[in-house]
Amino acid sequence: MEEQTINLPQLLILLLLGGLAIRYFFFASSPTTSQTRSATSANNIRAREADVERIQQVFPQVSRRNIMWDLQRNGGNVVATTERILSGRGLEPSQPDLITRYNLKAKLAEEASRRESSDSAVEEEQAKQKQGQAWSQNKGERQALLQRRREEMILAARRKMEAKVAAESGQTNQSP
Amino acid sequence: MASTTAQRRLLQEYRALTNNPPEGITAGPVSEDDMLYWEALIQGPEGTPFEGGIFPAELKFPKDYPLAPPTMRFLGEVWHPNVYPSGLVCISILHAPGDDPNHYEHASERWSPIQSVEKILISVMSMLAEPNDESPANVEAAKMWREQRPEYEKRVREGCRRMLGL
């Protein structure tokens, strides 16, 4: 009798631990029953990861991240991703070009229309931009300057490349 | 906000790169809230098939920078013997003296705290101009560079155009 009363708290602890263990082993996949939606999306992610695993076993040279990204893009089409890898170009080239990446479409159009206006306006603006080239104490201004320098670099390169492409196509048109 | 050695050092490098930008290089943190993650633009060197191109890359710095080097990855295709198909750049300045995967690099060429982001980007620029055939990261590109130079140059030029949306 005495032994039993001593064992009662131990028994309770044992039951509690047993319950937790059962919960852990059998219900680990859906820890909170109230969030059924997140559970299904977790299942999707798991299925996606299994696909990534399968593709990577065949193509160990392609990074997990790229496979995941490509599957995400094509809606989980394993065959399409496999074909893309087999085509030899890898999964990378579908990265956006610089104009898309930095959202410069509007700036390009603006520049094209400005090219028709007077040159002096362009020079004026360039002089204005030169002024703001130094390090600012303000974090926001620094960020804005970096962004502007980046955009100028890309737009200038794009202008030159456009001219070059135009010159080349002009040449091929002239030759018989 | 307490700033670490890495953050202070990177802010200092960011300032130097802003006040005194090297020709053809723009680099800085994507957001100053995370100084360990930078984005850079590198201009293709003149007189090479990369001429006229602009190549974006991300730089990820370790917490113990400048003791350990950052990793650099081009965003988008750069067809080059020393750039992995994933965009990861493989040059000696990005390797710590302790790890020399290729067993040919001189310690002086490798990473040390006296190097800098600027030196990395300039090294990458010269790498674009002169591939190192000893350690191909992209075997296919290396083979093409060695054996079919005109094809290699054509593919690089096409890449430059595509990157600029043309």
Boltz contact constraints between the chains, C-beta under 6 A:
constraints:
  - contact:
      token1: [A, 63]
      token2: [B, 86]
      max_distance: 6.0
  - contact:
      token1: [A, 90]
      token2: [B, 85]
      max_distance: 6.0
  - contact:
      token1: [A, 92]
      token2: [B, 77]
      max_distance: 6.0
  - contact:
      token1: [A, 93]
      token2: [B, 77]
      max_distance: 6.0
  - contact:
      token1: [A, 95]
      token2: [B, 75]
      max_distance: 6.0
  - contact:
      token1: [A, 95]
      token2: [B, 76]
      max_distance: 6.0
  - contact:
      token1: [A, 97]
      token2: [B, 163]
      max_distance: 6.0
  - contact:
      token1: [A, 97]
      token2: [B, 165]
      max_distance: 6.0
  - contact:
      token1: [A, 98]
      token2: [B, 163]
      max_distance: 6.0
  - contact:
      token1: [A, 98]
      token2: [B, 164]
      max_distance: 6.0
  - contact:
      token1: [A, 99]
      token2: [B, 165]
      max_distance: 6.0
  - contact:
      token1: [A, 135]
      token2: [B, 15]
      max_distance: 6.0
  - contact:
      token1: [A, 135]
      token2: [B, 18]
      max_distance: 6.0
  - contact:
      token1: [A, 135]
      token2: [B, 19]
      max_distance: 6.0
  - contact:
      token1: [A, 139]
      token2: [B, 32]
      max_distance: 6.0
  - contact:
      token1: [A, 146]
      token2: [B, 28]
      max_distance: 6.0
  - contact:
      token1: [A, 149]
      token2: [B, 26]
      max_distance: 6.0
  - contact:
      token1: [A, 150]
      token2: [B, 26]
      max_distance: 6.0
  - contact:
      token1: [A, 150]
      token2: [B, 41]
      max_distance: 6.0
  - contact:
      token1: [A, 153]
      token2: [B, 26]
      max_distance: 6.0
  - contact:
      token1: [A, 153]
      token2: [B, 41]
      max_distance: 6.0
  - contact:
      token1: [A, 154]
      token2: [B, 54]
      max_distance: 6.0
  - contact:
      token1: [A, 157]
      token2: [B, 54]
      max_distance: 6.0
  - contact:
      token1: [A, 158]
      token2: [B, 164]
      max_distance: 6.0
  - contact:
      token1: [A, 160]
      token2: [B, 52]
      max_distance: 6.0
  - contact:
      token1: [A, 161]
      token2: [B, 52]
      max_distance: 6.0
  - contact:
      token1: [A, 161]
      token2: [B, 164]
      max_distance: 6.0
  - contact:
      token1: [A, 161]
      token2: [B, 166]
      max_distance: 6.0
  - contact:
      token1: [A, 165]
      token2: [B, 166]
      max_distance: 6.0
